[in-house]
Amino acid sequence: MTVNEQPCAAAPTSSSGIAALRAHVDRELDVLRDELDGVLRSIGANPELGYQEHHAVAELVRLLGAHGHEAEVGLAGMDTAFRARTVGMTSGPRVAILAEYDALPGLGHACGHNVIATVAIGAYLTLARMLPHGTVELIGCPAEESAVDGAGGKVRLLEAGVFEGIDAALMLHPYDRDMVVLHGSLAARGIDFEFRGRATHAVASPGRGLNALDAAVSAYVAITRLRDQLPRGHYMNAIIPEGGESANVVPDYARLRYRLRAPTVPEVDALKECIVDAARAVALASGCGFDAREYAPLYAEIRQDPALVEVAKEVMGECGYALEPDVEAISISSTDFGNVSQATRALEVGVQLAPRGTGLHSPEFAAAAMAPGAIDVAIGGARVLTITALRGVLDA
């Protein structure tokens, strides 16, 4: 990777306050606005699943190159992970701005990752121009959504040492409200239950078979009945992705897929142990073979940095955002950004993209991510991340 070391325009000092920083940031973002809008819409119109985000990465790398920044593409064995870096005129803290750009099957950018990527590159290019000292990095993180096997690009980046030496990692996520919460997302695990029976003709010789689908459905029902016993903040969501290929054959294989969530890693681990025991018991009673395997790495809960939370609240307040009260369970999603937050100071802020009450992972949220006003949300988000990084990490 070639590191950008061009002289950067000095940012106003802290005594100038947020208003002066905002004026400077807004001038930089005004120059980028049309290009950022183009990237937002191009990524949004070409949704790609995790580890397949080649168009998105090409768009982001192209915009970096247009502004004199080279990117290292292909980190940690992932073709769609990348990094760009700008070094200030003197040494200082290293801040990372994180981009996500994968989509959901059948829904496209219903989590607004086209907006997240636009915010991230906008903030990076602005920080690169204003950097008083230290280093700013843009880290492109594939496969945040657990829609693909082996998701969790940030986990692999952590394991490869990409975040070593980073003093703070910042990112933004769109929601149906503006918020900076001290309590972040939930810990999560993804697990498959496989049931193996014996195939036979469904009518001519049903007694010779072992119905793996019946075992899977029975396990699903048994696990669902555990919900009433779960503590607050524990969630179990499942699908049956495989359950036979022909209705006139007793299925010899079926698979349940669960996404488990709880407030902390120990709690989600205990939840996993509980439902594995339940599924295994059903398989034993049915005479079917049974295996449990994880299809995604552990996602840890987000550990928001308290000092950065306070800086972001101040910045967002000065920028006109009406923030939600800091109450637990405003955010009940899960993300591999939680793993990053366990390794370094970290902050995720939320801005309103869709009307209040619009759920993530819905067609309505996907429409909001491509609405005419999406670029305004992205520009505002880039403003917040840039000023928060300058005030909270780089001491500008």
C-alpha positions as CSV (number, residue, x, y, z in Angstrom):
1,M,0.0,0.0,0.0
2,T,1.3,3.5,-0.9
3,V,0.7,5.8,2.0
4,N,-0.6,9.3,1.2
5,E,1.8,11.8,2.8
6,Q,0.8,14.9,1.0
7,P,0.7,18.1,3.1
8,C,-2.7,18.5,4.6
9,A,-4.6,21.7,5.3
10,A,-4.4,22.4,9.0
11,A,-7.7,22.1,10.9
12,P,-8.9,24.8,13.2
13,T,-7.7,24.4,16.8
14,S,-10.0,23.2,19.6
15,S,-10.5,26.8,20.8
16,S,-12.2,27.6,17.5
17,G,-15.0,25.2,18.6
18,I,-17.3,22.9,16.7
19,A,-18.8,25.7,14.7
20,A,-15.5,26.5,13.0
21,L,-14.7,22.9,12.4
22,R,-18.1,22.4,10.9
23,A,-17.7,25.3,8.5
24,H,-14.4,23.8,7.3
25,V,-15.8,20.3,7.1
26,D,-18.8,21.5,5.2
27,R,-16.6,23.2,2.6
28,E,-14.7,20.0,2.0
29,L,-17.9,17.9,1.8
30,D,-19.6,20.4,-0.6
31,V,-16.8,19.7,-3.1
32,L,-17.3,15.9,-2.7
33,R,-21.1,15.9,-2.7
34,D,-21.8,14.9,-6.4
35,E,-19.1,12.2,-6.3
36,L,-20.4,10.8,-3.1
37,D,-24.0,10.8,-4.4
38,G,-22.8,8.8,-7.4
39,V,-21.1,6.2,-5.3
40,L,-24.1,5.9,-3.0
41,R,-26.4,5.3,-5.9
42,S,-24.0,3.0,-7.8
43,I,-23.5,0.7,-4.8
44,G,-27.2,0.8,-4.0
45,A,-28.2,-0.1,-7.5
46,N,-25.8,-3.1,-7.6
47,P,-26.3,-5.0,-4.3
48,E,-23.8,-7.7,-3.7
49,L,-23.6,-10.4,-1.0
50,G,-20.7,-10.7,1.4
51,Y,-17.3,-11.5,-0.1
52,Q,-18.8,-10.7,-3.5
53,E,-18.8,-6.9,-3.2
54,H,-16.5,-6.3,-6.2
55,H,-18.5,-3.5,-7.8
56,A,-18.7,-1.7,-4.5
57,V,-15.0,-1.9,-3.8
58,A,-14.2,-0.8,-7.4
59,E,-16.4,2.3,-6.9
60,L,-14.8,3.2,-3.6
61,V,-11.2,2.6,-4.9
62,R,-12.0,4.6,-8.0
63,L,-13.1,7.6,-5.9
64,L,-10.0,7.3,-3.7
65,G,-7.8,7.3,-6.8
66,A,-9.6,10.4,-8.2
67,H,-8.4,12.2,-5.1
68,G,-4.8,10.9,-5.1
69,H,-5.2,8.0,-2.6
70,E,-4.1,4.5,-3.3
71,A,-5.7,1.5,-1.7
72,E,-4.4,-1.8,-0.7
73,V,-7.1,-4.3,-1.9
74,G,-7.2,-7.9,-0.7
75,L,-6.6,-7.9,3.1
76,A,-6.6,-11.0,5.3
77,G,-7.3,-13.3,2.4
78,M,-10.5,-11.4,1.4
79,D,-10.6,-10.0,-2.1
80,T,-13.1,-7.3,-1.1
81,A,-11.3,-5.9,1.9
82,F,-9.2,-2.8,1.5
83,R,-7.4,-0.1,3.3
84,A,-6.2,3.5,2.5
85,R,-4.1,5.6,4.7
86,T,-3.1,9.2,5.1
87,V,-0.3,10.4,7.4
88,G,-0.3,13.9,8.9
89,M,2.7,16.2,9.0
90,T,3.6,15.1,12.5
91,S,3.1,11.9,14.5
92,G,-0.1,11.4,16.6
93,P,-3.0,9.0,17.1
94,R,-4.3,6.6,14.4
95,V,-8.0,6.7,13.7
96,A,-9.8,4.2,11.5
97,I,-13.0,5.0,9.7
98,L,-14.9,1.7,8.8
99,A,-16.9,1.1,5.6
100,E,-19.4,-1.7,5.0
101,Y,-20.9,-2.4,1.6
102,D,-22.5,-5.9,1.5
103,A,-26.2,-6.4,0.9
104,L,-29.0,-8.8,1.9
105,P,-30.3,-11.6,-0.3
106,G,-33.6,-10.6,-1.9
107,L,-33.7,-7.2,-0.2
108,G,-30.6,-5.4,-1.5
109,H,-29.4,-2.6,0.7
110,A,-32.1,-2.9,3.3
111,C,-29.5,-2.2,6.0
112,G,-28.2,0.9,4.3
113,H,-24.7,-0.3,3.7
114,N,-24.5,1.8,0.6
115,V,-25.0,4.8,2.9
116,I,-22.5,3.5,5.4
117,A,-19.8,3.2,2.7
118,T,-20.6,6.7,1.4
119,V,-20.3,8.2,4.9
120,A,-17.0,6.4,5.5
121,I,-15.3,7.5,2.3
122,G,-16.6,11.0,2.7
123,A,-15.3,11.3,6.2
124,Y,-12.0,9.7,5.2
125,L,-11.4,12.1,2.3
126,T,-12.4,15.1,4.5
127,L,-10.1,14.0,7.3
128,A,-7.3,13.4,4.9
129,R,-7.5,17.1,3.8
130,M,-7.8,18.5,7.3
131,L,-5.5,16.1,9.2
132,P,-3.5,18.2,11.7
133,H,-1.3,15.2,12.8
134,G,-1.5,11.5,13.3
135,T,-2.9,9.0,10.8
136,V,-6.4,8.4,9.4
137,E,-7.2,5.1,7.7
138,L,-10.2,4.0,5.7
139,I,-10.8,0.2,6.2
140,G,-13.2,-1.5,3.9
141,C,-14.9,-4.4,5.7
142,P,-16.8,-7.1,3.7
143,A,-19.5,-9.5,4.8
144,E,-20.9,-7.8,7.9
145,E,-24.3,-9.4,7.3
146,S,-24.6,-13.0,8.5
147,A,-26.4,-13.9,5.3
148,V,-23.4,-15.8,4.0
149,D,-21.4,-18.6,5.5
150,G,-18.3,-17.4,7.2
151,A,-19.4,-13.8,7.4
152,G,-17.7,-11.4,9.7
153,G,-15.0,-9.7,7.7
154,K,-14.0,-7.5,10.6
155,V,-13.2,-10.7,12.6
156,R,-10.8,-11.8,10.0
157,L,-9.3,-8.4,9.7
158,L,-8.7,-8.4,13.5
159,E,-7.1,-11.9,13.3
160,A,-4.8,-10.7,10.5
161,G,-3.6,-7.7,12.6
162,V,-5.2,-5.0,10.5
163,F,-6.4,-3.1,13.6
164,E,-3.1,-3.3,15.5
165,G,-2.0,0.1,16.5
166,I,-5.3,1.7,15.8
167,D,-6.2,4.2,18.6
168,A,-9.9,4.5,17.8
169,A,-12.3,3.0,15.2
170,L,-15.4,4.9,14.2
171,M,-18.3,4.1,12.0
172,L,-21.9,5.2,11.3
173,H,-25.1,3.2,10.8
174,P,-28.4,4.5,9.5
175,Y,-31.6,3.8,11.5
176,D,-35.1,5.3,11.8
177,R,-33.8,7.8,14.4
178,D,-30.7,9.7,15.5
179,M,-28.8,8.2,18.4
180,V,-25.5,7.7,20.2
181,V,-26.1,5.0,22.8
182,L,-23.7,3.8,25.5
183,H,-25.3,0.4,25.3
184,G,-24.4,-1.1,21.9
185,S,-25.5,-4.1,19.9
186,L,-26.0,-7.7,21.2
187,A,-23.5,-10.5,21.1
188,A,-24.5,-13.1,18.5
189,R,-23.7,-16.6,17.3
190,G,-24.9,-18.5,14.1
191,I,-25.4,-22.2,14.3
192,D,-26.7,-24.9,12.0
193,F,-28.4,-28.1,13.2
194,E,-28.1,-31.0,10.8
195,F,-30.4,-34.0,11.1
196,R,-29.7,-37.2,9.2
197,G,-32.3,-39.9,8.7
198,R,-33.0,-42.6,6.1
199,A,-34.7,-42.1,2.7
200,T,-37.5,-44.3,1.4
201,H,-40.7,-44.1,-0.6
202,A,-43.1,-41.9,1.4
203,V,-46.1,-44.2,0.7
204,A,-44.9,-47.6,-0.4
205,S,-42.5,-48.1,2.5
206,P,-42.6,-45.2,5.0
207,G,-41.8,-47.4,8.0
208,R,-38.4,-48.1,6.6
209,G,-37.4,-44.5,6.7
210,L,-36.2,-42.0,9.3
211,N,-37.7,-38.6,8.6
212,A,-35.0,-36.0,9.1
213,L,-37.5,-33.2,8.4
214,D,-39.8,-34.3,11.1
215,A,-36.9,-34.3,13.5
216,A,-35.9,-30.8,12.4
217,V,-39.5,-29.5,12.8
218,S,-39.9,-31.1,16.2
219,A,-36.6,-29.5,17.3
220,Y,-37.8,-26.1,16.0
221,V,-41.0,-26.4,18.0
222,A,-39.2,-27.6,21.2
223,I,-36.7,-24.7,21.0
224,T,-39.5,-22.2,20.3
225,R,-41.2,-23.2,23.5
226,L,-38.1,-22.2,25.4
227,R,-38.7,-18.5,24.5
228,D,-40.9,-17.9,27.5
229,Q,-38.0,-18.9,29.8
230,L,-35.5,-16.6,28.2
231,P,-34.2,-13.6,30.1
232,R,-34.8,-10.2,28.7
233,G,-32.6,-9.3,25.6
234,H,-32.2,-13.0,24.5
235,Y,-33.4,-13.8,21.0
236,M,-33.6,-17.0,18.8
237,N,-34.4,-16.7,15.1
238,A,-34.5,-19.6,12.7
239,I,-35.2,-20.8,9.2
240,I,-35.2,-24.3,7.7
241,P,-33.0,-23.9,4.6
242,E,-33.1,-27.6,3.7
243,G,-35.8,-30.2,4.3
244,G,-35.9,-32.6,1.4
245,E,-36.1,-32.5,-2.3
246,S,-39.3,-34.4,-3.2
247,A,-42.6,-34.8,-1.4
248,N,-42.8,-38.5,-2.2
249,V,-39.5,-39.3,-0.5
250,V,-39.0,-39.4,3.2
251,P,-36.3,-36.8,3.7
252,D,-33.0,-38.2,4.9
253,Y,-31.5,-34.8,5.6
254,A,-32.7,-31.5,7.1
255,R,-31.0,-28.4,8.4
256,L,-32.1,-25.8,10.9
257,R,-30.2,-22.4,10.9
258,Y,-30.3,-20.3,14.1
259,R,-29.1,-16.8,14.8
260,L,-28.8,-16.4,18.6
261,R,-28.5,-13.0,20.4
262,A,-27.9,-12.0,24.0
263,P,-26.5,-8.9,25.7
264,T,-23.0,-10.4,26.3
265,V,-20.8,-13.2,25.0
266,P,-21.2,-15.4,28.1
267,E,-24.9,-15.1,27.8
268,V,-25.1,-16.0,24.1
269,D,-22.8,-18.9,24.8
270,A,-25.1,-20.2,27.5
271,L,-28.1,-19.8,25.1
272,K,-26.3,-21.8,22.5
273,E,-25.6,-24.6,24.9
274,C,-29.2,-24.7,25.9
275,I,-30.7,-25.0,22.4
276,V,-28.0,-27.5,21.3
277,D,-29.0,-29.8,24.1
278,A,-32.7,-29.4,23.1
279,A,-32.0,-30.2,19.4
280,R,-29.8,-33.2,20.3
281,A,-32.4,-34.6,22.5
282,V,-35.0,-34.5,19.8
283,A,-32.6,-36.1,17.3
284,L,-31.9,-38.9,19.8
285,A,-35.6,-39.5,20.4
286,S,-36.3,-39.6,16.6
287,G,-33.4,-42.0,15.9
288,C,-31.8,-39.4,13.5
289,G,-28.1,-38.5,13.4
290,F,-27.3,-35.0,14.6
291,D,-24.5,-32.5,14.2
292,A,-24.2,-28.8,15.3
293,R,-21.8,-26.5,13.6
294,E,-21.3,-22.7,13.6
295,Y,-21.7,-21.0,10.2
296,A,-20.4,-17.6,11.3
297,P,-17.9,-16.5,13.9
298,L,-18.9,-15.0,17.2
299,Y,-20.1,-11.4,17.0
300,A,-19.3,-9.7,20.4
301,E,-21.4,-6.9,21.8
302,I,-20.4,-3.4,21.0
303,R,-18.4,-1.7,23.8
304,Q,-18.9,2.0,23.1
305,D,-16.1,4.2,24.3
306,P,-17.7,6.5,26.9
307,A,-15.5,9.5,26.1
308,L,-16.2,9.2,22.4
309,V,-19.9,8.8,23.1
310,E,-19.9,12.2,24.9
311,V,-17.9,13.9,22.1
312,A,-20.3,12.5,19.5
313,K,-23.4,13.6,21.5
314,E,-21.9,17.1,21.7
315,V,-21.1,17.2,18.0
316,M,-24.5,15.8,16.9
317,G,-26.3,18.3,19.2
318,E,-24.3,21.2,17.7
319,C,-25.1,19.9,14.2
320,G,-28.9,19.9,14.9
321,Y,-29.6,16.2,15.6
322,A,-32.4,15.4,18.0
323,L,-30.9,12.5,19.9
324,E,-32.8,9.6,21.4
325,P,-32.4,9.2,25.2
326,D,-29.6,6.8,26.1
327,V,-31.6,3.8,27.0
328,E,-30.7,0.1,26.7
329,A,-32.3,-1.9,23.8
330,I,-32.6,1.0,21.4
331,S,-30.2,-1.0,19.3
332,I,-30.9,-4.7,19.3
333,S,-29.0,-5.7,16.2
334,S,-25.6,-7.5,16.1
335,T,-22.5,-6.7,14.2
336,D,-18.8,-7.7,13.9
337,F,-18.0,-4.1,14.8
338,G,-18.5,-5.4,18.3
339,N,-15.4,-7.5,18.0
340,V,-13.4,-4.4,16.9
341,S,-14.8,-2.5,20.0
342,Q,-13.3,-5.2,22.2
343,A,-9.9,-4.5,20.8
344,T,-9.7,-0.7,20.7
345,R,-11.6,2.4,21.5
346,A,-14.7,2.4,19.3
347,L,-17.8,4.3,18.5
348,E,-20.8,3.7,16.3
349,V,-23.3,6.5,15.8
350,G,-26.7,6.3,14.3
351,V,-28.5,8.8,12.1
352,Q,-32.1,8.7,10.8
353,L,-32.4,7.5,7.2
354,A,-36.0,6.2,7.2
355,P,-39.2,7.4,8.8
356,R,-39.7,6.5,12.4
357,G,-40.9,2.9,12.8
358,T,-39.2,1.6,9.7
359,G,-37.4,-1.6,10.4
360,L,-34.0,-2.5,9.3
361,H,-33.9,-5.4,6.8
362,S,-37.2,-4.4,5.2
363,P,-38.2,-3.3,1.7
364,E,-39.1,0.1,3.1
365,F,-35.6,0.6,4.5
366,A,-34.0,-0.5,1.2
367,A,-36.1,2.2,-0.6
368,A,-35.0,4.8,1.9
369,A,-31.3,3.9,1.2
370,M,-31.9,5.0,-2.4
371,A,-34.3,7.9,-1.8
372,P,-33.3,11.4,-3.1
373,G,-32.6,12.5,0.5
374,A,-30.2,9.6,1.2
375,I,-27.2,11.8,0.1
376,D,-28.2,14.4,2.6
377,V,-28.1,11.8,5.4
378,A,-24.7,10.6,4.2
379,I,-23.2,14.1,4.1
380,G,-24.5,14.7,7.6
381,G,-23.1,11.5,8.8
382,A,-19.7,12.2,7.2
383,R,-19.8,15.6,9.0
384,V,-20.4,13.9,12.3
385,L,-17.7,11.3,12.0
386,T,-15.2,13.8,10.8
387,I,-15.7,16.3,13.6
388,T,-15.9,13.5,16.2
389,A,-12.6,12.1,15.0
390,L,-11.0,15.5,15.1
391,R,-12.3,16.4,18.5
392,G,-12.3,13.1,20.2
393,V,-9.2,11.4,18.8
394,L,-7.0,13.8,17.0
395,D,-7.4,16.7,19.5
396,A,-8.1,19.3,16.9
